[in-house]
Amino acid sequence: MNLPIAIRALVVGLFVLVLSSAGSACVTCHRAVPEGTLAGHSFGEWERSAHARAGVVCSDCHGGRPGEMDPVKAHAGVTRSGDPESRVYYRNLPVTCGGCHKDQAEGFKASRHYQELQRTGRGPTCISCHGAMSAAIPSPKQVQAQCALCHKQPPRAASILAAMAQTKTVLTEVRAA
């Protein structure tokens, strides 16, 4: 079919508009891939997140070129999370997340957990506590459960949990006033 250039440009323009209205061309294409496969994803966690509301899209963390229509060009610069060169490789997450969350990344880099992660490859990363795409704030119960995976009764975690509980009480009282 030989369409005039103006019509082809209009069709491509509408396609790009539809892709961008979904928040990311990545979402539009990868949502069509069956969930549970390597490239399939539901994106529900991201869509409900502060990241989505702030306009953070897949390429901001994973790389790639979401404006490209050709899949090969769109994936230029994207590497699998298991590749040590990937921005989302577990050891690289503090730098990737720290691009936006500088203070939190600096605090994490000063921790024993970061040192253990860099030294042995074991230890929590940003996603251990905050999830892969949502950047959720863990509840005290979630913190306790996560810490208990490696520590029987971590004294510092216990004090952090107590402080979180106290803060929750104060916030409840302030909201009620």
Secondary structure, 3 states (H helix, E strand, C coil): CCCCHHHHHHHHHHHHHHHHHCCCHHHHHHCCCCCCCCCCCCCHHHHCCHHHHCCCCHHHHHCCCCCCCCHHHHCCCCCCCCCCCCCCCHHHHHHHHHCCCHHHHHHHHCCHHHHHHHHHCCCCCHHHHHCCCCCCCCCHHHHHHHHCCCCCCCHHHHHHHHHHHHHHHHHHHHHHC
